[in-house]
Amino acid sequence: MAAHTSQFRVYYEDTDAGGIVYHARYLGFAERGRAEALRSLGMEVGALAQQEGIGFVVRRLEAHYHAPLRLDDVLSVETVLLKNTGVRLVLAQKIYNLSRDHQHAVSLTVELGCLDIERMSPVRIPPHYCDCLSALQENVSP
């Protein structure tokens, strides 16, 4: 699988007075993309919390804005796993504007920490989930 792609549409609530997506809304699109990527692997965020008592929290985030999205644009969020330390995940995410010839809108690098929700402390990702996550790992050529 390597990269997971999700599609969304820009709604009025996502935009500023000029009809351009407000900068913080890109983080919401990225979050939805990450949640959908995990769901595609059988790792629904709500189930992880209820059944395993774990959650993923953003530890570090870097965003580079390349081109704006506008009201009614259709976008895609591509999510790839760069690194899994067993406690942290580093993901690369790219947001593209499908309404404007697949124009590159935003690049993000997100570091997530796995957290024991009850104790609010770092915890190792269960091994069976690490195995699932490997499907998001980018393909590396020899």
Secondary structure, 3 states (H helix, E strand, C coil): CCCEEEEEECCHHHECCCCEECCCHHHHHHHHHHHHHHHHCCCCHHHHHHHHCEEEEEEEEEEEECCCCECCCEEEEEEEEEEECCCEEEEEEEEEEHHHCCEEEEEEEEEEEEEECCCCEECCCCHHHHHHHHHHECCCCC
